[in-house]
């Protein structure tokens, strides 16, 4: 089985990571790559690490250039994919790595993003445990449109959803602080991301409940069974190119033990190929997930504060974006969910 693939936004970090993973996928073959300002250039001149795709040239990102493929991956800025997908037919599976189709609530879209609202698509986080049982992957099988989660959202959701869904913590008292690598800000040149600005420094952004991923996190935890979900979420930019380390906490309900919490996480994630809960006393490093489609979770109870503490590590470009897109596409296409996706990280 060989299916043709187009990748829009192929000159960026997310697009480049999609191509890196797709290059070794046993069933998906990249035939078209598109860009905006880099259209007309050879892909290899823009993404010099993608040696096996050196024969491809970047063409303009238009619906015409994206039509005629079995699968279309969109790695475009928010607001850019909604309009173009409206011009694509139903023949192709379309997977959007941007934000345009993630949110169900139009008011939340207007508040945090603005612009035209294009409606929600099936959500591409297969491991998300759902209220009433089961996981999100069942909603992805045979889907023709998929919205990939935000990278910060994935780290926080995976770290908190089992406890929230089991009712073991108060869903209205959630806090998350994330160390985030600079590739999450995209490939466009920005003065605050220059090496001389970021090296040796850490800086918070999106502080005070204004980060665009906030309503998406709340949406996910509500889907997991949370009632009246409220979260204070603060990302911190740190000098590493890849990775997210999310420290998420929640007030534990009276009488809840760490054993009960671990049982809830086991019910949610035992048998998952890409989400691994570490033994008691062990906590992950971002370095252990570089290049892999894995999320590693450590957890403990702060007895004095009566709070659950989870630490989740993942590669923002793989499990946080491109890997999640391909994992979800595999499910929609009836392929092995793990096809083309690495579990082992890169060390050192």
Secondary structure, 3 states (H helix, E strand, C coil): CCEEEEEECCCCHHHHHHHHHHCCCCCEEEEEEEECCCCCCEHHHHCCCCHHHCCCEEEECCHHHHCCCCEEEECCCCCCHHHHHCCCCCCCEEEECCCCCCCCCHHHHHHHCCCCCCCCCEECCCCCECCCCCEHHHHCCCCCEEECCCHHHHHHHHHHHHHHHCCCEEEEEEEEEEEECHHHHCCCCCHHHCHHHHCCCEEEECCCCCCCCHHHHHHHHHHCCCCCCCEEEEEEEECCCCCEEEEEEEEECCCCCHHHHHHHHHHHHCCCCCEEECCCCCCCCHHHHCCCCCEEEEEEEECCCCEEEEEEEECCCHHHHHHHHHHHHHHHHCCCCCCCCCCCCCCC
